[in-house]
Amino acid sequence: MSDYKKLNIKDWAAEDRPREKLLSKGARSLSDAELIAILIGSGNLEETAVELSRRILAAVNNKLNELGQKNIEFLKTFNGIGEAKAVTIAAALELGKRRKDAEVFSNNKITGSKDAADYFSPLLEDLSHEEFWVMLLNRGNKIIDTFMISQGGISGTVIDVRIILKPAIEKLASAIILCHNHPSGTMQASDADKKITRKIKTAAETMDIAVLDHIIIGHNNYLSFADEGMLNF
């Protein structure tokens, strides 16, 4: 039998034990790789959990946002990462996104394009496919509801204006904000983006509902139709 065994945290040198480092110095003292190492607990026959975590991060240019876009199958391609560990990493990244979302919108009010982008970014910026969302607002620009109306491949989504206006009318919304993501990260509105915005704005105006903005979410950035003067059809 082989003398090799998986390298568990308790087998590492004292200076390479992220759990102990977290307890003594706090979570902020740990690198991204060390935090992931705590999640996975062990590496493989050739790597400690920290070394394996560094290799995973290197594969996504050391960007947590890019890691958040990867699926379970991507994580499982790394030796030492099975389904359980992959799910643990994915769950931790999702919790981080939800915490960010909860902290930003304690007042539940939209005061500008940045507020809308901050609301939608945790939901959309890490997706590998496009989704189209709508935010309903009252007269005080407080959020009544948000909902997804379409999702599809990277090439685009299909939007039915009636699906947007029906809940807006039922919930007595005074205004709406449109939002979708560009998985490619491109921060330019396509002709299709402009066309659907014009169509929705025209239909909403007949119901005395204002379209305040259309936000396009990219990777750590966004484009606002309102800020760019693109709502003046």
Backbone as a ProteinNet text record, in pm:
[ID]
protein_1_A
[PRIMARY]
MSDYKKLNIKDWAAEDRPREKLLSKGARSLSDAELIAILIGSGNLEETAVELSRRILAAVNNKLNELGQKNIEFLKTFNGIGEAKAVTIAAALELGKRRKDAEVFSNNKITGSKDAADYFSPLLEDLSHEEFWVMLLNRGNKIIDTFMISQGGISGTVIDVRIILKPAIEKLASAIILCHNHPSGTMQASDADKKITRKIKTAAETMDIAVLDHIIIGHNNYLSFADEGMLNF
[TERTIARY]
84.1	0	87.2	33.8	108.4	116	230	245.8	182.9	132.7	74.7	-65.9	-104.4	-241.4	-279.4	-408.5	-451.9	-397.7	-359.6	-305.6	-419.9	-449.2	-554.7	-498.1	-586.7	-542.7	-453.7	-485.7	-407.8	-266	-241.6	-109	-19.4	-76.6	3.3	96.3	197.3	282.9	199.4	241	162.4	133.4	233.3	213.3	120.8	78.7	-5.8	-141.3	-186.8	-316.4	-413.2	-492.6	-580.5	-684.8	-730.3	-829.8	-771.4	-649.1	-584.9	-555.8	-517.8	-490.4	-617.4	-729.9	-857.1	-892.6	-873.3	-907.6	-817.6	-691.9	-598	-593.8	-615.8	-599.4	-725.9	-828.3	-952.1	-958.8	-1081	-1102.5	-1038.1	-1031.2	-975.6	-826.7	-761.2	-617.1	-586.8	-688.4	-668.4	-680	-602.3	-613.6	-737.1	-776.2	-889.3	-863.6	-740.7	-706.6	-718.4	-677.8	-687	-832.6	-916.7	-1058.4	-1122.2	-1088.5	-1140.9	-1087.4	-961.6	-901.7	-978.2	-1027	-1107.2	-1235.3	-1292.8	-1416.3	-1393.8	-1283.5	-1263.5	-1194.5	-1121.5	-1067.1	-942.4	-931.6	-814.7	-785.4	-662	-621.2	-621.6	-511.3	-496.3	-359.8	-315.4	-190	-68.3	-80.2	34.3	22.7	-96.7	-118.1	-192.6	-157.5	-238.7	-365.6	-459.7	-583.1	-554.9	-456.5	-421.4	-363.3	-274.1	-214	-319.8	-410.1	-518.1	-608	-637.4	-721.4	-653.8	-522.7	-449.6	-457.6	-452.5	-458.4	-599	-701.7	-838.7	-853.8	-803.7	-813.4	-732.1	-616.3	-533.2	-607.3	-691.8	-766.8	-874.8	-908.7	-1008.7	-945.6	-814.9	-741.9	-745.7	-754.9	-757.1	-870.8	-984.1	-1100.1	-1217.3	-1263.4	-1375.9	-1502.7	-1522.5	-1641.4	-1641.8	-1523.6	-1514.5	-1537.3	-1488.2	-1512.4	-1661.5	-1731.2	-1873.9	-1955	-1896.1	-1965.1	-1950.8	-1856.8	-1831.2	-1931.6	-1957	-2053.1	-1983.1	-2063.2	-2010.8	-1915.6	-1948.2	-1864.3	-1725	-1715	-1583.4	-1499.9	-1558.3	-1485.9	-1441.4	-1523.3	-1492.2	-1379.5	-1337	-1224.5	-1091.8	-1089.5	-966	-951.5	-837.3	-809.3	-821.1	-908.7	-931	-1061.7	-1128.6	-1257.5	-1368.4	-1441.8	-1556.6	-1683.2	-1795.3	-1922.8	-1951.1	-1924.4	-1953.8	-1872.8	-1744.5	-1659.8	-1699.2	-1732.6	-1774.7	-1901.8	-1995.9	-2120.9	-2094	-2000.7	-1965.7	-1910.1	-1821.9	-1765.2	-1875.3	-1960.7	-2068.8	-2163.7	-2194.2	-2285.2	-2224.1	-2094.6	-2027.5	-2027.5	-2002	-2003	-2143	-2244.3	-2382.4	-2421.5	-2378.1	-2406.3	-2342.7	-2221.3	-2153.7	-2232.3	-2285.4	-2365	-2492.7	-2557.7	-2683.4	-2659.4	-2546.7	-2514.3	-2495	-2424.1	-2402.1	-2535.8	-2624.5	-2756.2	-2835.2	-2832.7	-2910	-2857.5	-2725.2	-2666.5	-2698.8	-2698.8	-2717	-2858.4	-2957.6	-3094.9	-3179.2	-3123.4	-3200.8	-3313.5	-3293.8	-3398	-3499.3	-3468.4	-3563.2	-3605.3	-3518.1	-3552.5	-3446.6	-3491.3	-3401.5	-3389	-3267.3	-3244.9	-3168.6	-3122.7	-3049	-3007.1	-2936.6	-2897.7	-2806.3	-2720.8	-2628.5	-2704.6	-2810.3	-2891.4	-2950.2	-3003.5	-3062.8	-2957.2	-2840.5	-2732	-2682.1	-2670.6	-2626.7	-2725.9	-2853.2	-2955.1	-2943.8	-2930.8	-2933.8	-2799	-2689.7	-2558	-2537.8	-2571.8	-2553.7	-2635.8	-2745.8	-2833	-2784.5	-2718.2	-2695.7	-2550.2	-2459.3	-2327	-2245.3	-2278.5	-2200.7	-2263.9	-2373.7	-2443.7	-2375.5	-2384.2	-2328.8	-2435.7	-2558.5	-2668.2	-2736.5	-2814.3	-2884.5	-3016.6	-3048.1	-3178.4	-3230.1	-3360.6	-3424.8	-3516.3	-3492.9	-3567.9	-3640.2	-3742.8	-3818.6	-3833.5	-3816.7	-3837.3	-3958.1	-4051.9	-4170.4	-4149.8	-4184.5	-4165.6	-4295.7	-4312.1	-4427.3	-4389.4	-4475.8	-4450.6	-4330.3	-4295.9	-4179.3	-4052.1	-4059.1	-3945.4	-3899.6	-3991.6	-3961.6	-3999.6	-3923.5	-3941.9	-4069	-4156.8	-4276.1	-4245	-4175.2	-4145.4	-4039.3	-3969.1	-3880	-3905.2	-3896.7	-3920.8	-3850.4	-3814.1	-3752.1	-3862.1	-3850.6	-3952.2	-3898.2	-3766.6	-3712.1	-3568.9	-3529.4	-3389.6	-3357.8	-3233	-3195.8	-3046.6	-3002.5	-2861.3	-2788	-2659.6	-2576.1	-2615.2	-2684.2	-2719.7	-2838.7	-2915.7	-3026.8	-3145.7	-3245.2	-3368.1	-3488	-3600	-3724.7	-3816.1	-3862.2	-3941.5	-4082.1	-4181.2	-4321.1	-4365	-4398.3	-4434.5	-4553.4	-4645.3	-4763.5	-4726.4	-4620.8	-4577	-4524.5	-4474.3	-4423.7	-4538.1	-4627.1	-4730.6	-4839.1	-4868.3	-4975	-4946.7	-4831.5	-4806	-4787.3	-4734.9	-4718.7	-4854.1	-4952.4	-5087.4	-5153.4	-5140.6	-5203.6	-5150	-5021.1	-4959.4	-4951.4	-5019.8	-5031	-4895.1	-4805.8	-4673.7	-4683.8	-4606.4	-4601.4	-4486.3	-4386.4	-4270.4	-4206.6	-4128	-4054.7	-3911.4	-3823.8	-3685.5	-3658.7	-3606	-3572.7	-3425.8	-3394.5	-3255.1	-3228.5	-3115.1	-3068.1	-2916.5	-2858.9	-2713	-2653	-2526.8	-2447.5	-2336.7	-2353.1	-2251.2	-2114.5	-2110.6	-1982.9	-1908	-1979.9	-1918.4	-1921.6	-1969.6	-1975.1	-2071.8	-2023.1	-2107.1	-2156.4	-2221.4	-2283.1	-2424.4	-2518.3	-2656.8	-2669.7	-2723.5	-2743	-2867.3	-2883.8	-3005.2	-3129	-3115.3	-3227.6	-3259.9	-3157.8	-3179.1	-3257.1	-3218.9	-3284.7	-3428.5	-3446.6	-3579.7	-3678.4	-3637.6	-3730.3	-3757.1	-3655.9	-3675.6	-3779.1	-3767.7	-3862.5	-4004	-4014.1	-4143.5	-4210.3	-4132.3	-4187.2	-4223.3	-4137.4	-4162.5	-4290.8	-4308.7	-4427.5	-4554.6	-4548.9	-4666.1	-4696.4	-4591	-4610.6	-4671.3	-4632.7	-4683.9	-4835.6	-4889.7	-5035.8	-5108	-5033.8	-5090.5	-5045	-4985.6	-4933.2	-4826.3	-4747	-4635.6	-4506	-4417.2	-4291.8	-4182.9	-4107	-3987.1	-3870.5	-3821	-3717.3	-3578.8	-3553.4	-3418.7	-3419.4	-3315.9	-3285.6	-3137.8	-3110.5	-2973.5	-2920.1	-2799.6	-2730.4	-2616.1	-2618	-2517.8	-2406.2	-2280.6	-2164.9	-2086.5	-1956.5	-1870.6	-1812.9	-1867.4	-1823.9	-1848.9	-1940.1	-1978.3	-2119.2	-2169.6	-2305.5	-2322	-2425.8	-2464.1	-2606.8	-2631.5	-2764.8	-2816.2	-2931.3	-2994.5	-3023.8	-3071.5	-3106.7	-2984.3	-2876.4	-2753.7	-2695.1	-2713.3	-2656.8	-2752.6	-2869.1	-2965.1	-3029.1	-3042.6	-3091.9	-3239.8	-3309.1	-3453.6	-3538.2	-3473.8	-3545.2	-3579	-3673.3	-3710.4	-3806
-120.9	0	125.4	233.1	357.7	421.1	490.7	561.8	699.6	738.4	871.3	874.8	991	1013.5	1157.8	1185.3	1321.6	1412.3	1532.5	1627.3	1703.3	1670.6	1737.9	1859	1947.6	2071	2043.3	1941.1	1913.4	1866.5	1825	1779.6	1892.9	2013.4	2121.6	2181.1	2251.5	2327	2434.9	2476.3	2571.4	2699.2	2746.8	2872.8	2858	2733.2	2708.7	2653.8	2693.3	2647.8	2764.8	2780	2897.7	2904.8	2790	2794.8	2862.6	2822.4	2881.8	3029.7	3063	3202.5	3286	3230.9	3302.4	3326.6	3225.1	3237.7	3338.4	3343.2	3429.9	3571.8	3585.6	3717	3770.2	3687.8	3731.8	3694.3	3687	3641.5	3733.1	3862.3	3956.8	3936.7	3864.9	3841.6	3731.1	3656.2	3543.1	3585.4	3521	3542.5	3469.6	3499.2	3429	3278.6	3240.8	3098.5	3031.2	3100.7	3042.8	3026.4	3120.6	3108.3	2990.7	2973.3	2859.2	2729.1	2731.2	2611.6	2566.3	2661.4	2625.8	2555.3	2601.2	2540.1	2396.1	2370.8	2236.9	2141.6	2195.1	2111.6	2032.9	1978.5	1897.2	1914.4	1883.5	1893.9	1758.4	1727	1596.5	1539.4	1436.4	1371	1459.9	1556.8	1641.5	1783.2	1824.8	1964	1974.3	2075.1	2108.5	2177.8	2198.2	2266.4	2409.6	2473.7	2610.4	2611.3	2517.8	2510.9	2481	2389.8	2358.3	2479.9	2551.6	2670.8	2778.3	2792.6	2889	2852.7	2724.9	2679.7	2704.7	2683.1	2711.2	2859.6	2944.5	3088.8	3133	3071.9	3106.4	3078.2	2975.4	2937.5	3039.4	3126.6	3231.7	3369.7	3377.2	3505.6	3568.6	3482.2	3527.6	3625.7	3604.2	3690.4	3609.2	3646.2	3575.5	3590.6	3706.4	3725.4	3628.3	3605.2	3510.4	3367.9	3337.5	3205.2	3184.1	3291.3	3282.6	3251.6	3274.5	3245.5	3099.6	3029	2890.1	2795.6	2683.3	2588.3	2475.9	2386.8	2276.3	2188.7	2164.8	2078.4	2136.1	2269.4	2332.6	2303.5	2320.8	2297.4	2152.4	2061	1918.3	1873.5	1960.3	1923.4	1928	1986.2	1994.5	1871.8	1808.7	1690.1	1725	1655.1	1682.9	1754.9	1798.8	1867	1776.4	1716.9	1635.7	1719.6	1653	1724.5	1800.3	1736.6	1799.5	1927	1923.1	2041.6	2149.4	2108.4	2204.6	2276.8	2202.1	2260.8	2356.8	2322.5	2408.4	2542.3	2539.3	2662	2746.6	2682.1	2754.4	2818.4	2746	2798.1	2918.5	2913.6	3025.3	3149.9	3133.5	3246.5	3307.7	3223.2	3271.2	3348.7	3301.2	3372.7	3511.5	3519.5	3648.2	3746.1	3697.3	3783.6	3828.8	3738.4	3773.8	3871.8	3857.6	3951.2	4091.3	4100.6	4229.9	4292.9	4212.1	4260.4	4311.5	4237.5	4274.7	4402.6	4420.8	4538.3	4666.3	4657.9	4776.8	4831.1	4743.2	4789.1	4778.1	4824.3	4824.7	4928.6	5038.7	5141.3	5115.8	5019.8	4977.2	5089.9	5190.9	5304.9	5325.8	5359.8	5386.4	5536.9	5587.9	5731.5	5763.9	5662.5	5686	5555.3	5565.4	5445.6	5354.1	5411.9	5329.2	5240.3	5293.7	5212.3	5092.3	5117.5	5008.9	4906.9	4955.3	4865.2	4784.7	4850.1	4779.3	4671.4	4695.7	4596.6	4474.3	4498.3	4388.4	4316.9	4385.2	4324.6	4189.7	4176.2	4045.8	3934.1	3972	3872.8	3832.4	3925.5	3905.3	3903	3967.1	3987.7	3859.1	3753.3	3629.5	3523.9	3556.2	3456.7	3435.8	3313.9	3282.6	3293.2	3326.4	3344.8	3478.2	3526.4	3653	3633.3	3728.9	3734.9	3878	3891.9	4022.9	4037.7	4143.3	4166.3	4300.8	4312.1	4436.7	4471.4	4598.1	4649.7	4742.6	4719.8	4804.8	4902.7	5030.4	5134.2	5209.5	5259.9	5346	5491.9	5584.3	5726.5	5780.4	5716.1	5758	5686.5	5616	5539	5428.2	5380.4	5263.3	5137.6	5032.4	4908.3	4836.5	4810.5	4730.2	4582.9	4555.2	4415.9	4413	4302.4	4276.7	4134.4	4113	3978.4	3960.2	3836.3	3802	3767.8	3818.9	3788.4	3701.3	3687.7	3607.8	3568.5	3453.1	3411.9	3331.3	3332	3262	3245.4	3219.1	3199.8	3331.6	3324	3443.2	3540.2	3489.4	3573.6	3664.2	3636.9	3726.6	3657.5	3737.6	3686.7	3732.2	3670.4	3707.1	3773.8	3893.5	3971.2	3995.7	3967.5	3994.8	4113.8	4224.6	4346.8	4325.4	4239.4	4215.2	4155.4	4074.9	4012.7	4118.1	4227.6	4336.9	4423.7	4462.6	4558.1	4500.7	4372.5	4312.4	4325.9	4280	4297.2	4443.1	4526.4	4668.9	4734.2	4697.7	4753	4695.4	4564.2	4498.5	4551.8	4586.3	4631.9	4783.9	4851.3	4997.5	5066.2	5015.3	5075.8	5208.6	5305.7	5435	5440.6	5355.3	5355	5217.3	5191.8	5065.8	5094	5003.9	5004.9	4869.2	4870.6	4748.5	4714.6	4587.3	4548.2	4413.2	4403.6	4273	4272.9	4157.1	4143.5	4109.4	4144.2	4103.2	4010.6	3879.3	3785.5	3808.6	3863.2	3890.7	4004.8	4085.1	4200.5	4325.8	4316.6	4431.6	4537	4659.3	4766.2	4857	4797	4872.1	4818.2	4908.9	4868.3	4828.2	4710.8	4663.8	4728.8	4712	4762	4695.1	4565.3	4493.3	4549.9	4587	4647.8	4778.5	4859.2	4988.5	4968.7	4870.7	4846.2	4802.2	4707.4	4658.8	4767.1	4849.8	4959.7	5058.1	5092.8	5184.5	5125.2	4995.9	4928.5	4928.5	4896.4	4892	5032.2	5129.8	5267.9	5322.3	5296.5	5344.5	5280.7	5149.2	5079.2	5123.1	5142.5	5181.7	5320.6	5410.1	5547.6	5552.8	5457.4	5454.9	5419.3	5361.2	5324.9	5420.3	5532	5631.1	5571.1	5482.1	5421.8	5466.8	5524.8	5576.7	5469.7	5462.9	5380.1	5470.8	5455.2	5544.9	5513.3	5385	5348.6	5207	5177.7	5041.5	5021.6	4932	4906.1	4779.8	4789.4	4671.1	4638.8	4518.2	4475.3	4397.8	4437.4	4364.5	4305.5	4297.4	4246.6	4364.8	4389	4499.5	4637.2	4645.5	4775.4	4766.7	4880.6	4882.3	4998.7	4991.7	5101.8	5140.7	5271.4	5324.4	5400.5	5357.9	5430.8	5574.9	5593.6	5727.8	5816.9	5766	5846.8	5883.4	5793.8	5816.4	5892.2	5934.1	6008	5922.9	5793	5700.5	5667.8	5740.3	5716.3	5819.2	5910.5	6016.9	5973.3	5880.8	5829.9	5925.9
0	0	0	-57.5	-63.9	74	99	225.3	220.6	100.2	85.6	145.1	186.6	233	203.6	206.5	184.3	293.8	255.6	351.3	417	541	614.8	687.5	728.6	794	914.5	991.3	1112.3	1080.4	954.2	915.1	866.4	844.3	788.9	894.3	846.7	936.7	1004.7	1123.8	1202.5	1126	1047	974.9	854.8	824.2	707.9	749.7	869	918.2	921.5	818.3	810.5	921.4	971.7	1079.6	1202.9	1238	1354.9	1332	1209.9	1176	1188.6	1145	1156	1302.6	1385.5	1527	1598.7	1561.8	1632.6	1576.8	1444.2	1381.5	1315.2	1303.9	1240.8	1094.2	1041.7	904.6	801.4	830.2	732.8	710	799.1	783.5	682.6	643.3	553.2	407.2	322.7	179.3	127.5	3.3	-56.8	-60.2	-93.1	-101	34.9	140.2	274.3	317.1	281.4	314.8	242.2	114.7	39.3	97.8	142.7	202.2	326.8	404.9	522.6	478.3	368.2	317.8	274.1	202.7	146.5	243	341.7	448.7	416.1	295	258.6	110.7	75	-64.3	-132.2	-198.9	-261.6	-226.7	-293.9	-258.3	-280	-368.9	-400.3	-344.5	-304	-265.3	-133.6	-55	61.4	11.8	101.3	63.5	18	81.3	42	-99.2	-128.4	-261.5	-368	-337	-429.4	-450.9	-344.4	-354.7	-438.6	-423.6	-505.4	-652.9	-682.9	-822.3	-880.2	-798.3	-843.3	-875.5	-786.8	-808.5	-929.9	-949.7	-1065.9	-1196.4	-1194	-1314.2	-1350.1	-1254.1	-1279.7	-1260.5	-1289.4	-1283.5	-1144.9	-1042.5	-902.9	-873.9	-941	-923.3	-868.7	-749.9	-689.5	-771.7	-833.5	-916.9	-1033.6	-1090.8	-1201.7	-1151.9	-1032.1	-973.8	-950.7	-911.3	-886.9	-1011.9	-1128.3	-1253.7	-1295.4	-1232.5	-1270.4	-1204.2	-1271.2	-1217.2	-1139.9	-1086.4	-1005.5	-1086.6	-1211.6	-1294.9	-1314	-1324.6	-1336.1	-1211.2	-1094.6	-969.8	-956.7	-1004.5	-992.1	-1085	-1176.6	-1264.2	-1190.2	-1070.6	-992.8	-904	-911.8	-831	-682.8	-612.9	-471.7	-444.3	-550.3	-534	-587.3	-496.4	-534.3	-530.1	-545.2	-549.6	-420.2	-305.6	-176.5	-156.8	-189.7	-174.2	-274.2	-396.2	-498	-454.5	-398.8	-351	-234.9	-147.1	-34.3	-82.5	-181.5	-237.3	-301.5	-381.5	-449.3	-348.9	-241.6	-139.9	-69.1	-39.8	26.9	-60.6	-189.2	-281.3	-292.6	-293.9	-302	-176	-59.4	65	63.4	8.8	-0.8	-85.9	-197.8	-285.4	-215.6	-142.8	-75.4	39.4	107.2	215.7	158.9	47.2	-17.9	-55.7	-110	-151.8	-31.7	79.2	197.7	261.4	262.7	326.4	250.7	118.6	36.5	45.4	58.9	45.5	171.2	281	404.4	399	319.5	312.5	200.9	111.1	8.4	-85.7	-103.6	-188	-294.8	-415.9	-527.6	-547.8	-540.9	-557.6	-686.2	-756.7	-880.1	-943.3	-1055.1	-1129	-1048.2	-964.5	-885.7	-788.3	-727.9	-636.9	-710.3	-830.1	-907.8	-948.2	-990.1	-1029.2	-909.9	-794.1	-673	-632.9	-658.1	-624.7	-715.5	-844.8	-940.9	-958.7	-931.7	-955.9	-886.6	-757.4	-693.4	-758	-821.6	-885	-1023.1	-1094.4	-1237	-1283.2	-1209.5	-1267	-1284.2	-1212.3	-1220.9	-1310.8	-1375.9	-1457.1	-1591.6	-1642.9	-1775.2	-1883.2	-1845	-1940.1	-1910.6	-2004	-1985	-1911.3	-1825.2	-1760.7	-1768.2	-1782.3	-1789.9	-1668.5	-1589.5	-1466.3	-1471.5	-1388.2	-1376.3	-1228.4	-1198.4	-1063	-1064.8	-974.7	-961.7	-846.5	-870.2	-769.7	-745.5	-621.2	-592.9	-617.8	-581.3	-608.5	-531.3	-421.7	-344.7	-386.5	-499.7	-552.7	-457.9	-375.6	-293.7	-371.1	-348.4	-423.6	-377.3	-472.5	-445.2	-466.4	-576.6	-610.6	-720	-731.4	-844.6	-891.2	-1020.9	-1072.3	-1206.3	-1234.4	-1361.8	-1461.3	-1582.2	-1682.9	-1795.2	-1804.2	-1913	-1883.6	-1932	-1926.2	-2050.8	-2087.5	-2209.7	-2222.3	-2342.5	-2367.6	-2371.9	-2397.2	-2395.7	-2506.2	-2610.1	-2724.8	-2698.3	-2592.7	-2562.6	-2501.3	-2467	-2406.3	-2487.5	-2461.5	-2529.1	-2426.9	-2458.3	-2363.9	-2417.5	-2334.6	-2367.2	-2281.9	-2346.4	-2274.8	-2182.3	-2219.7	-2136.7	-2001.6	-1999	-1873.4	-1777.1	-1831.1	-1748	-1695.8	-1784.8	-1748.6	-1657.9	-1670.9	-1589.8	-1439.4	-1388.5	-1244.9	-1205.7	-1297	-1265.8	-1240.8	-1320.8	-1304.8	-1179.2	-1159.2	-1044.3	-911.9	-908.6	-783.9	-775.1	-866.6	-865	-867.9	-947.7	-961.1	-1035.8	-990.6	-1058.4	-1158.7	-1136.8	-1225.3	-1226.1	-1328.2	-1337.2	-1382.1	-1343.1	-1391.3	-1453.9	-1574.1	-1646.4	-1621.6	-1624.5	-1604.6	-1669.8	-1736.8	-1782.5	-1780.3	-1792.3	-1784.8	-1920.5	-1936	-2051.3	-1999.9	-2013.1	-1964.1	-2025.5	-2144.6	-2210.8	-2144	-2063.3	-1998.8	-2083.2	-2207	-2296.6	-2244.2	-2228.8	-2176.7	-2288.7	-2386.3	-2494.2	-2515	-2531.9	-2557.4	-2703.8	-2726.9	-2863.6	-2923.9	-3052.8	-3117.8	-3058.9	-3025.8	-2964.6	-2826.8	-2749.6	-2617.6	-2631	-2727.7	-2749.1	-2797.1	-2883.1	-2939.6	-2832.3	-2747.2	-2645.1	-2540.3	-2511.7	-2416.9	-2469.7	-2596.1	-2659.4	-2657.4	-2686.9	-2691.1	-2553.7	-2449.8	-2314	-2266.8	-2294	-2250.8	-2314.1	-2441.4	-2511.5	-2455.2	-2430.7	-2377.1	-2234.3	-2153.6	-2013.8	-2003.2	-2091.9	-2087	-2106	-2180.8	-2199.9	-2070	-1975.5	-1845.5	-1735.8	-1775.8	-1679.9	-1588.1	-1642	-1569.3	-1635.7	-1558.3	-1612.9	-1613.1	-1721.1	-1724.9	-1687.3	-1565.7	-1514.5	-1567.8	-1597.1	-1641.4	-1697.1	-1771.3	-1813.6	-1782.1	-1690.1	-1644.1	-1711.7	-1765.7	-1817.6	-1722.1	-1668.3	-1571	-1641.4	-1614.3	-1664.9	-1549.7	-1563.8	-1457.7	-1380.6	-1261.8	-1176.6	-1238.6	-1333.3	-1388.2	-1445.5	-1488.9	-1542.7	-1639.5	-1719.7	-1808.5	-1775.8	-1764.8	-1736	-1857.2	-1911	-2020	-1978.3	-1854.8	-1808.2	-1802	-1744.2	-1732	-1867.8	-1965.1	-2097.9	-2190.7	-2137.7	-2218.7	-2328	-2300.8	-2403.4	-2387.1	-2299.6	-2282	-2356.4	-2424.5	-2493.9	-2636.5	-2646	-2778.5	-2847.7
[MASK]
+++++++++++++++++++++++++++++++++++++++++++++++++++++++++++++++++++++++++++++++++++++++++++++++++++++++++++++++++++++++++++++++++++++++++++++++++++++++++++++++++++++++++++++++++++++++++++++++++++++++++++++++++++++++++++++++++++++++++

